[in-house]
Amino acid sequence: MTTKTNLTTSLEWYRARPGELRLVDVPEQTYLMVDGEGDPNTSPLFTAAVETLYPVAYTLKFASKRELGRDYVVPPLEGLWWSDDMDAFTVARDKARWSWTLLLLVPDWVERDLVAATIDQVRAKKNPERIDDLRVERLAEGRCVQTLHVGSFDDEGPVLERMHDEFVPARGLRLTGRHHEIYLSDFRRVPPERRRTILRQPVAPA
């Protein structure tokens, strides 16, 4: 029987607790990525991105089990978020001004050739709307501060303010890179008050 790996429980940089801000070192990793902009609650680009990423991720999982003998739980959806004015996140929460990249982690034992073949397979069989926008890239974040937020996405503001304005400068650090969220709960099914989301921010010495 093939052992099924759960990356979010086996990798240290996917661990976080509510109310605890801590520093982690995140190694460079490979992701499936689709970009977009606008309010994720209303943008058709966002919905189409999700509906493109998951068929590829699940087809890749089955290919890994079949061809490599390594099964795994499809990792949770992740997102990079940014705006020309970062107050759009922490103060105004003006979602219409947000840009984003949705991500799904590719395990480090899966080679690029298998990923490319999987994308071609999904394009031929299902052809999701944004398959031609999907890309495979490495993301190097390095030192990050992160915490676990439990509750609605709209309640993240005070947590991010504490992270950005208190924790980071108090340790002689500055913000770098893009705000990163890891959705441990499926926001399509879990009610807002029960959602578990890792909030991550790359940092560097000030």
PyMOL commands that set and color helices and strands:
alter all, ss='L'
color gray80, all
select helices_A, chain A and resi 7-10+12-14+44-68+87-90+95-97+112-125+131-133+153-155+157-170+192-194
alter helices_A, ss='H'
color red, helices_A
select strands_A, chain A and resi 4-5+22-26+29-37+71-72+78-82+99-106+135-139+142-150+173-175+179-183+196-205
alter strands_A, ss='S'
color yellow, strands_A
deselect
rebuild
show_as cartoon
